Amino acid sequence: SLIKLVYFCRYDDSCRDDDELRSQNESLGSNSDNSRPVLGGKLHFAKFETSKINDCLEFIHSMKLHLGGGGAYKFADLFKEKLRVSLDKEDEMECLVTGANFLLKAVHQEAFTYLDGQKEFAQIDPNDLYPYLLVNIGSGVSMIKVDGDGKFERVSGTSLGGGTFWGLGRLLTKCKNFDELLELSHQGNNRVIDMLVGDIYGGTDYAKIGLSATTIASSFGKAISDNKELVDYKPEDISRSLLRMISNNIGQISYLNALRFGLKRIFFAGFFIRGHAYTMDTISVAVNFWSKGEAEAMFLRHEGFLGALGAFMSYEKQCLDGLTVNKIPQRFPISVSSAGNKIYCSMNGKSNGNESIECTVYGT
């Protein structure tokens, strides 16, 4: 349902007029191993709804990105017709894992926890990253057990994902796009529609089995007994209940799969999340509840671009030998199995996935 783009732009292509950053980058000189040239610039991230494919094509054309190529199955003919390029098609799961591994190893403060409104960045030791569970929430949900660079297995998934939220939300609220629906949920009260434990037990907890009165017993359950039609419910309450239902479900299934393989660390990614506080909090509460606090949900700042970034990093098919995310002068070597090269990277600063990363590319 979304097109994600990751592209590299050099400073000398007027990517950014920043003399200080450019001079810092030039001070790196060339690769000390074999004196290959260094191209300074930025990795950019952009997204488009597939319904606005023509806007995406115009963007690619205006930025001259079609001179470098890209990857997709569904729109291959359209790209060939409009931009006169053929697309390389990469394996989706492999790209997701490659992108996640790169970010978790290379980008400082990429991963964070979010619970009860508190965001805390996680310190990830590259030497102690594996194994972990990667939960990618797109239109549907894939759950991938990652054991190392290039070592992964899709162990589970669910069809109840971002597409479910968007599709049902559009039918029930008439919202025209995902972001409008997500924004609507900010204003809603799911308790108007969801049946809670307290609704069943006279406003009290079910303490014997550890359920509070505010625990959801049945999503949309109150609609059964209420003598109301759809028009009688507020769209914002419907949106909130729908978001809570899907986020809870994903959090629970994810933990059960982590438990199945003895994994303590779960990373959630995909554009369903979009840095939305209520979504992250709901997923975190579900993981915390079902694991009794033994497992934790973690999120990624560049959550929606794992696959696109992984495709970009197919160095064998690019005129690139290496990639550096700049934090001068501190740099850390990290191996990349797909190309057998080295990445030197670390980064500070804020990012919401729509921004860019200062980087250096070693050219052939």
HELIX and SHEET records of a PDB file:
HELIX    1   1 TYR A   11  ASP A   13  5                                   3    
HELIX    2   2 ASP A   19  GLU A   26  1                                   8    
HELIX    3   3 THR A   50  LYS A   52  5                                   3    
HELIX    4   4 ILE A   53  SER A   62  1                                  10    
HELIX    5   5 LEU A   65  LEU A   67  5                                   3    
HELIX    6   6 ALA A   76  LEU A   83  1                                   8    
HELIX    7   7 GLU A   92  ALA A  106  1                                  15    
HELIX    8   8 PRO A  126  ASP A  128  5                                   3    
HELIX    9   9 GLY A  162  THR A  173  1                                  12    
HELIX   10  10 PHE A  178  SER A  185  1                                   8    
HELIX   11  11 ASN A  190  VAL A  192  5                                   3    
HELIX   12  12 VAL A  197  ILE A  200  1                                   4    
HELIX   13  13 ALA A  207  ILE A  209  5                                   3    
HELIX   14  14 LYS A  222  SER A  225  1                                   4    
HELIX   15  15 LEU A  230  ASP A  232  5                                   3    
HELIX   16  16 PRO A  235  ARG A  260  1                                  26    
HELIX   17  17 ALA A  277  SER A  291  1                                  15    
HELIX   18  18 GLU A  303  PHE A  305  5                                   3    
HELIX   19  19 LEU A  306  PHE A  312  1                                   7    
HELIX   20  20 TYR A  315  LYS A  317  5                                   3    
SHEET    1   A 6 LEU A   2  ARG A  10  0                                        
SHEET    2   A 6 VAL A  38  GLU A  49 -1                                        
SHEET    3   A 6 SER A 356  GLY A 363 -1                                        
SHEET    4   A 6 LEU A 320  VAL A 325 -1                                        
SHEET    5   A 6 ASN A 341  CYS A 345  1                                        
SHEET    6   A 6 PRO A 333  VAL A 336 -1                                        
SHEET    1   B 7 GLN A 118  PHE A 121  0                                        
SHEET    2   B 7 ALA A 111  LEU A 115 -1                                        
SHEET    3   B 7 GLU A 296  LEU A 300 -1                                        
SHEET    4   B 7 ARG A 265  ALA A 269  1                                        
SHEET    5   B 7 TYR A 132  ILE A 137  1                                        
SHEET    6   B 7 VAL A 141  GLY A 148 -1                                        
SHEET    7   B 7 LYS A 151  THR A 158 -1                                        
SHEET    1   C 2 MET A 195  LEU A 196  0                                        
SHEET    2   C 2 ILE A 216  SER A 218 -1                                        
END                                                                             
